[in-house]
Structures are given as C-alpha cells and as structure tokens.
C-alpha cells in the first residue's frame, strides 16, 4: 500500500460515482457559495484529460469561469492531457509518468493561497492514477473528507453504494451525497428519481444533501449560489470545513 501522505490541509474532495456525473458544476457551486459567505476558498483539479487547455472545455477552465477565481487554468490543474482516457493512460500517451507524490506536491502552492480547497477528482474512486495507485489512494493521502456526486437517475443506487463502500474501506470520512440531474430530458420518464435519494440514505446511512437541478442558463457564480441555497443542505459542508455561516 502506498504510504505517501500530504501535509494536512483544510479541504473537501469532490468525487463521483462515474465520469460525467456533474462533479465540476457541484465543485464550482460549493466553492461559489463558500466564497459568497466570506471564505477564501480555492479550487484544485489535480489531473484532467479529454481536452487541451485554452479550449474552454477543460474542467479547470469551467471551474474558474463559474467561480470567478483569478487563477491560471494550469495553476489549478497542473496535469492536463488531451487524450480522452483514464489519467494513467492519458499521461502515458503524453510520455508522462505520474507519481502520487508529484500529484500531492502540485497542490501545495494553492493550499498556501487559500483558506480551504475544493478538490475535484477525475472519474470515480477506483480510477487508476499511477501504476500502483487509484483515486482512492490519492484521497486517503490528502487526509480530507469526501463528498460524493451521483446521478439522479436509474442505476445510481448501485453506483453510489459501491463508492461509499470503497471509501469506507479506506477509512475516508464521507460528508454526504449530492444527486445531480444533469440533462433534464433523461429524467422525465425515469420513475426511480423520486425514490433514489431515500434508498441511498436507507442503505448507506449517509445523508443525501440535495438534488442539484438541470441548469437552463449559464453556470455563473450567481446562478450556482442561488441553486445551492434552494436545493442543497449546506450546513454539513460548512461543518466539514469548520466554517461558520454568515449571519448565524
């Protein structure tokens, strides 16, 4: 087992049950809300693949645009690869051999500039990062709690419970689950949406903090903050970061 450990940081790791479940919009929304409440929160996307920086399509660029944080995309995502592959393979295709130590070290400058970090993973907890580590090893090494983002639709119970089990096996605290609607059209004829949250809570013992709706407008900081206030129970996230809400 990899014994690399990071210096303790104040933060929250946003992981998902799969790729494309909405980790980026949820990470941006939480960050925007924390910043609106007066916390100097930053974002970190340690590794990303599927598009080049400068395209406007990378998660790092989307995070910065949605939160209004003044950073360069390469500063918040130091390892970016164009190939739409798992990080291990995308890096190898680019001739880069990743190590867990390098990934951790890449976030240290950010951790020094912000009071708390929202860290977005790539894919799910069992995604290969290096030849001998998975994403869950990275989360464990960072020594911070995780927040799970899952689809609202059919199949999410299985994916979420497996993710919970994997994190708990490594002793990683879990703040809760946020369900994300994604494209609304996919949900209109899905009867499971009405009961998925209750069943996830029943079988996992975790709290589903809310269901993030499909956004019909651009994900600006203002839109995200409004959506969080309306749809998400934010107190457990504040508590995980030891943040006091403004105005009580």
C-alpha positions in Angstrom: 0.0 0.0 0.0 1.3 3.5 -0.9 2.4 5.4 2.2 2.6 8.9 0.7 0.9 11.4 2.9 0.3 15.1 2.4 0.6 17.8 4.9 -2.9 18.3 6.5 -5.0 20.8 4.5 -8.4 22.2 5.1 -10.5 20.9 2.3 -13.1 18.7 0.7 -12.6 16.1 -2.0 -15.5 16.0 -4.6 -15.6 12.6 -6.1 -18.2 10.9 -8.3 -19.8 7.6 -8.9 -18.6 7.8 -12.6 -17.3 10.2 -15.1 -19.7 12.8 -16.4 -21.9 12.8 -13.3 -21.5 16.6 -12.6 -18.5 16.9 -10.3 -17.4 20.1 -11.9 -20.7 22.0 -11.6 -21.1 20.8 -8.0 -17.5 21.7 -7.1 -18.0 25.2 -8.6 -21.3 25.7 -6.9 -19.9 24.8 -3.4 -16.9 27.0 -4.0 -19.0 29.9 -5.1 -21.3 29.6 -2.1 -18.4 29.4 0.3 -16.8 32.5 -1.3 -20.1 34.3 -1.1 -20.1 33.6 2.6 -16.7 35.2 3.1 -14.4 32.2 2.9 -11.4 32.5 0.6 -12.0 29.0 -0.9 -10.0 27.8 -3.9 -10.4 25.0 -6.4 -7.9 22.3 -7.4 -8.4 19.8 -10.3 -5.2 17.8 -9.9 -5.5 15.9 -13.1 -7.8 16.2 -16.1 -8.0 14.6 -19.6 -10.0 14.9 -22.7 -9.3 18.5 -23.9 -6.4 20.9 -24.2 -6.0 24.0 -22.0 -7.2 27.0 -23.9 -10.1 25.2 -25.5 -12.5 26.4 -22.8 -13.7 22.8 -22.5 -11.5 21.6 -19.6 -12.8 21.3 -16.1 -10.2 23.7 -14.9 -11.4 26.4 -17.2 -15.1 25.8 -16.4 -14.3 25.9 -12.6 -12.6 29.3 -12.9 -15.3 30.8 -15.2 -18.1 29.6 -12.9 -16.5 30.8 -9.6 -14.7 34.0 -10.7 -11.5 32.9 -9.1 -8.5 34.7 -10.6 -6.1 31.9 -11.4 -4.5 30.5 -14.5 -6.0 27.1 -15.5 -2.6 25.4 -15.5 -2.2 26.6 -11.8 -5.3 24.7 -10.7 -4.9 21.8 -13.0 -1.1 21.2 -13.3 -1.6 17.8 -15.1 -3.7 18.2 -18.2 -3.8 15.7 -21.0 -5.7 15.8 -24.3 -6.5 12.1 -24.8 -10.0 11.2 -23.5 -8.6 8.4 -21.4 -8.2 7.5 -17.7 -5.5 9.6 -16.1 -2.9 6.8 -16.0 -3.3 6.1 -19.7 -3.7 9.7 -20.8 -0.4 10.6 -19.0 1.4 7.6 -20.5 0.3 8.6 -24.0 1.7 12.0 -23.4 5.0 10.5 -22.2 4.5 11.4 -18.6 4.9 9.0 -15.7 2.8 10.2 -12.8 3.6 9.6 -9.1 1.3 10.2 -6.1 4.0 12.4 -4.5 4.1 14.7 -7.6 0.3 15.0 -7.7 0.2 16.0 -4.0 3.0 18.4 -4.4 1.3 20.1 -7.3 -1.4 21.4 -5.0 0.8 22.8 -2.3 1.1 26.3 -3.8 -2.7 26.5 -4.0 -3.2 25.3 -0.4 -0.9 28.2 0.7 -3.0 30.8 -1.1 -6.5 29.7 0.1 -8.2 29.1 3.4 -9.8 26.0 2.1 -9.6 23.9 -1.0 -12.4 22.2 -3.0 -10.6 19.4 -4.9 -12.3 17.7 -7.8 -11.3 14.2 -8.8 -11.3 12.6 -12.2 -13.9 9.9 -12.7 -14.7 7.8 -9.7 -12.8 6.4 -6.7 -11.4 3.4 -8.5 -9.9 5.3 -11.4 -6.2 4.4 -12.0 -3.8 7.3 -11.3 -0.4 5.7 -11.4 0.9 2.1 -11.9 0.2 1.3 -8.3 -2.4 3.7 -7.1 -6.1 4.5 -7.6 -8.0 7.8 -7.0 -9.0 6.5 -3.5 -5.3 6.3 -2.6 -4.9 10.0 -3.5 -7.9 11.0 -1.4 -6.6 8.9 1.5 -3.1 10.5 1.2 -4.7 14.0 1.3 -6.4 13.2 4.6 -9.6 15.1 3.9 -13.3 14.1 3.8 -15.1 13.2 0.6 -18.4 14.4 -0.9 -20.0 12.0 -3.4 -21.7 13.4 -6.6 -24.1 10.9 -8.2 -26.6 10.8 -11.0 -30.2 11.2 -10.0 -31.3 8.6 -12.5 -31.7 4.8 -12.6 -28.6 2.9 -11.6 -27.4 5.5 -9.1 -28.2 3.4 -6.0 -25.7 0.6 -7.0 -23.0 3.1 -8.1 -23.4 5.2 -5.0 -23.3 2.3 -2.5 -20.2 0.8 -4.2 -18.5 4.2 -4.0 -19.4 4.5 -0.3 -18.1 1.0 0.4 -14.8 1.7 -1.3 -14.3 5.0 0.6 -15.2 3.5 3.9 -12.9 0.5 3.3 -10.0 3.1 3.3 -11.4 5.0 6.4 -12.2 8.1 4.4 -14.9 10.3 6.1 -17.9 11.0 3.8 -19.8 14.3 4.2 -22.8 13.1 2.2 -24.1 12.6 -1.3 -25.4 15.2 -3.8 -27.6 13.9 -6.7 -27.2 15.7 -9.9 -30.0 15.8 -12.5 -27.7 16.5 -15.5 -29.8 16.7 -18.6 -33.4 17.0 -17.6 -34.7 15.2 -20.7 -33.1 11.9 -19.4 -35.2 12.1 -16.2 -38.7 12.9 -17.5 -39.6 9.2 -17.9 -37.5 7.8 -15.1 -39.7 6.8 -12.1 -36.6 5.9 -10.0 -35.7 9.6 -9.5 -38.5 10.0 -6.9 -37.1 7.3 -4.5 -33.4 7.1 -5.2 -32.3 9.6 -2.5 -34.4 7.8 0.2 -33.0 4.4 -0.7 -29.4 5.7 -0.8 -29.9 7.0 2.7 -31.5 3.8 3.9 -28.8 1.5 2.7 -25.7 3.7 3.2 -26.6 5.5 6.4 -25.4 8.7 4.7 -27.4 11.9 4.2 -28.3 13.0 0.7 -27.7 16.7 0.9 -30.0 17.5 -2.1 -30.7 17.2 -5.7 -29.0 19.7 -8.0 -31.3 20.6 -10.9 -30.6 20.9 -14.5 -29.4 24.5 -15.2 -31.1 26.1 -18.2 -28.8 29.1 -18.1 -25.0 29.6 -18.0 -23.5 28.3 -14.7 -22.4 31.7 -13.4 -21.4 32.2 -9.8 -24.7 34.0 -9.1 -26.8 31.1 -10.7 -24.8 28.5 -8.8 -25.2 30.3 -5.4 -28.9 30.7 -6.0 -29.3 27.0 -6.9 -27.3 25.8 -3.8 -29.4 27.9 -1.5 -32.6 26.5 -3.0 -31.6 22.8 -3.4 -28.7 21.8 -1.2 -28.4 21.4 2.6 -25.2 23.3 3.1 -24.6 23.0 6.8 -22.8 19.6 6.7 -20.4 21.1 4.1 -19.7 24.1 6.3 -19.2 21.7 9.3 -16.8 19.5 7.3 -14.7 22.6 6.6 -15.3 24.1 10.1 -16.9 27.2 8.5 -19.3 29.4 10.4 -22.3 30.6 8.3 -22.6 34.3 7.9 -25.4 35.8 9.9 -25.8 32.7 12.1 
